[in-house]
Amino acid sequence: MTGKPPTQPLLELRAVSRSFDTPAGTTHALRNVSLRVDDGDFVAIVGPSGSGKSTLLNILGLLDRPSTGTYEFATRETSRLSEKERDTIRSREIGFVFQDAHMLLDETAASNAALGLRVRGEALRDRRRAVSHALSMLGMRHRANHLARQLSGGERQRVAIARAVATGPRLLLADEPTGALDGENSQTVIEHLRALNASGVTVVVITHDPVVASAANRQLHLEDGTLRDGSAEQPALHPSPPRTERLSRQTPAAFVRKLWDELLDAVSSHTSRPGRAALLLSAFLLGTGGLVCSLGISQTAAIQVAERLNAAGLDEVVVRSSLPDDSFYSATSGARLMDLRGVKGVGYVSSLEADLTVFDSAAGLEDPVFTGEVLVADSSYLRIHNAGVSPSTAVALLDNPWGGAVALVGSTAAAELGIAGPGPGRVLHLGNVAVDVVGIIEDGGRIAELSNSVVVSRTAAKGLRPADPQFVVRTEPGFPAPVAEAAPIALSPGDPSRVQIETVADLRSIQLGVSTDLGALVGISSAVLLALACLTAAASMYLSVQARAREVALRRAIGSSRSSIWRIFTLEGIFIGLLGGVAGSTVGLYALIGISLTQGWVPRLDIATVGVGVLAGTVTGILSATYPALVAARANPAVAIRQ
């Protein structure tokens, strides 16, 4: 008589124990457990809560490792397997069904059923075929395109079984698969497990339900971490043959498909959580928008500073002398300076300390409070500074040939002095000298202070002692230095040392310093904004990792590697950072335009700065996701799956 051919063990545990260190001491979850499960077997492990059933399942499913003893899966000694090899075995040879279906609620039933195939990087057509077959076998084909959140508890559990079946596993591990279901749905799940076993799938069920246990070929009892056979004599343990199977290597095409799926998962994580995505986007938008706007303001302000400094004197030379005023500051001296190469104009100016009162033919004599400055100047001084005077012909009156005392009053000074405008009867008194107001300085041009000054002719200052008389020489760009060298010789050839020259050519270094300091200040401010955005995003993503612990555990259980989990969360950071960078750069650009318009500036922004904003957002997204991604990748799926 020919006996049954010997079967090969699919699972074999020898004297396996598992203990945990706790604050209260060492807890022994499993004690010296030996178990053999052959290919095609259907085993139910029954026991009360806390007996070690889930710990045993975690070891069988390669989610945990024994403290002592050996575990062989399909003749492979699991203690010798790398983490990547364990992930591959779970992905290709083991299917999991848990008490909680562990659905991704914002994805369809078909997408949930395809999760294991996505983890493996299977081709799209192969996924569709396998998922369609699995859902049809579980009677869920008609619900394939419904979101998981729209399914009932029994339907979700059937989708969970379909997810395990779709990968074509050799072993199906079910942990209390009917614990959350009513009687009818429980019976449906039991029937599906029997059908799977009949098709050649080895099934190991962890349960405390005697109805589920009765469906199995063998029942084993686990109590206080010790395993006992409850149905028939456990098969004798046989020495395992040498390891002959090798794990298949992943193809480049499969890896590319996995990367694409991970990117889609990262995008889906944000689109399915719009509130959280909006908060993250706001953080990156503020950070990158502030960066682009700040850099733009820095560039614009630097140009404004340069223009103001240019206007203030990068083409200006000031000439003073220890010679008597009347002999030095004459038309002859001005003409000599004008003859120098590169000179565009020469103006005379000095300040005057004198009591100032106002006479109006209607109001009489008044002594107003005047906070401005009284200057003695000729018409050239106002012209070389591009001052705007109303009427424009009034400027020439400062050089009037008849020797009359006249004044031009700045618009701000006119308001303080109560002068509505030039005209007959509008007279200022400098001490005892009556000065006719012949014009209003509406625009100070290169010297903003002129709007709060009173400029009088040299005739009006006769008998008074002007202070700090000087010639202001306007030159062509690049000529201040040559003019400064030639002016003393031209004005006092016998004793050039009596002529003092001041140039402001060194303002170029000031301009560079101001631009550098402004850039540093803006850079620091931008860095602070980005750091705050990074911290905000990191905190939000860390909380997301904690909230999605069971999703992470599910992915790990069905074969996702730690690097895959890390990539998904990092891609989430890159995606939201890139999106925030684009949005922030756009907002920052519009903010720059708005601020520039309100300040009367011409907005300046190097187009590369927009790229800097996008790059900064992306890099910040990566940095903010780094720690949460590491936390997610290092999470213990055996613990998280039951939380």
C-alpha positions, 0 to 999 in steps of 0.5 A: 500500500502506497502512503501519502507523499511527504509534505514540506513544511512551510513554517517551522518554529523550534523552541521559540520564545519571545520576551519583552522588557517593561518597567515592571520587569520582563514579560514572557509572551511566548515560551518554548513554542514549537510549530510546524505548518505544512503547505496547504494546511489550515491551522487555527490558533485559539487562546484568550486575550493576552495569551501571546497569539498576536506575538506569535502571528507577528513572528510568523509574519516576519514582523517580529523576531524571536528572543530565542529559538529558530524560525524557518519559512519555506526552508529559509532560516529567518534569523539570517535574512536581512531586513530587505529580504524579510520585506520581500518575503512579506510582499511576495509570499505572505498575505495579512488579514487583521481584525481591523480591515486597515483601509485607506479610507480616502482611496477606492476599494480597488486601490486598497485591494491593489496596495500589495501589488503597488508595493511590489511594483507590479505592472498596471495591467497585471494589477487590474487583472489580479484585483478584478479577480480577487474582488470578484472572488470575494463578491466585491467587484461591484463596489470596486470604485467606491471609497473605502469610507463608504463601505460597511465593516463586512465589505471592508473586511472582504476588501482586506482579504482581497488585498491579501489574495491579490498578491498570490501569497503562499501563506495567509495570516488572519488575526481575529478576522471576524472579531468586529463582524456580525454573524452573517458577515463572519460566516462569509469571511469563514467561507472565503478562508475555506475557499482560499485554503482549498485553492492551495493557500496555507491559512493560519488563523488567530482567533478566540471564536470557536466557530472560526476555529472549527473551520480549520483542519487543525486547532492549537491552543495558546495559553500563557505563551505555551502552545498545545495541540487541541485537535490532533497530534501535531506532526513530528518535526523533521530536520529541514532540508538545506535552503534551496530557494532564492529571493527574486531580484527586483527589476529596474522597471518594477522599481520605477513603478514603485517610485511612481506609485510612492509619488502618487501616494504622497500627492494623495496624502495631501489631496485627501487631507485638504485642511492639513495640506492648506496649513502646510502650504500656508507655512511654506507660502509665508516662508518662501513668499517672504524670502522672494519679497525680501530679496526683491525689496533688497534688490530694489532698495539697493538700486534706490540707495545707489541712485540716491548716492549717485544723486547725492554726490558721486559726481560732486566736488565741494570747494572751500578756501581760507581766502576772504569770501569776497576775493574767492567766492566771485564770478571769476573763481566760478568761471575758472572752475567751469573751465576745468575739464569734466565740469558741468556746473558751479554753484555758490552756497553758504548758510546764514544765521539771522532772525527771520520775520515775515511781512504781509501787506494784509496781515502785517509783520509776524515772527513765525516759528521756522525750523528750516535753514536759511541759505545764501545761493546763486541760481546755478546752485539750484540748477545743478541740483535740479530744483523745481521752482515756481515760477521757473523764471524766479531762479534767475532773480537770485543773480539779478543785476540791479542788486535787489534782495530776493528769496525763494522759499521751500514749500514746507518752509512756506507753510511754516511761515504762512506764505501762500505764494510769491508776489507783491507784498510778500516780504521776509526780513533778515534782521533789518534787510527786507527780502522779496519772496519771488518764488516757491521751491516746489521740488528740492531735486537732489537735495530734499532739504531745500523744501524746508529752506529759504534761499536768498540772494547774495545781495540779501546777505550783505552786512551779515556773516554767512557761514561755511561758504563753498562752491559746489561743482557738478562734474561728468561721471568719473571726473570728481577726482581729476577736478579735485586735483586741478581746482586748487591750482586753478583757483590759487596757483600761488598757494594751492594749499589755501583751497580745500577740496572735498569729494564724495567719490568714496560713497561708492564704497558706502553704497557697496557697504549699504547694499551688503548690509541690507542684503545680510539683514534681508537674508537673516530675516528670510532665513528666520521665516524659512526656519519657522516654515520648516519647524511648522511643517515638520511639526505638522508632518510629525503629527501626521506620522503619529496619526497615520501609524496604522497606515505605516504599519499596514504598508510595512506588514504587506512588504513596504521597506523602510526606505519606501516608507521614508521616500513616501513621507519625503516625497510628501515634503518635497511636493508640498514644499515645491507647491508652497515655493511656487505659490510663495514666489508668486505671492512674494512677487506681487507683494514686491510690486505692491510695496514698490508702488506704494513707495514710488520705487521701480520694482527690481527682481532678478528672475533667478530669485523666483527660482531661489524661492521655489528651490528654497521651498523644496529644500525646506520641504525635504528638511521638514520631512526628514525627521518625520520620515525617519520616525515613520520608517523606523516604526515597529509595525508589530506594535503599530498595527494593533494601536 
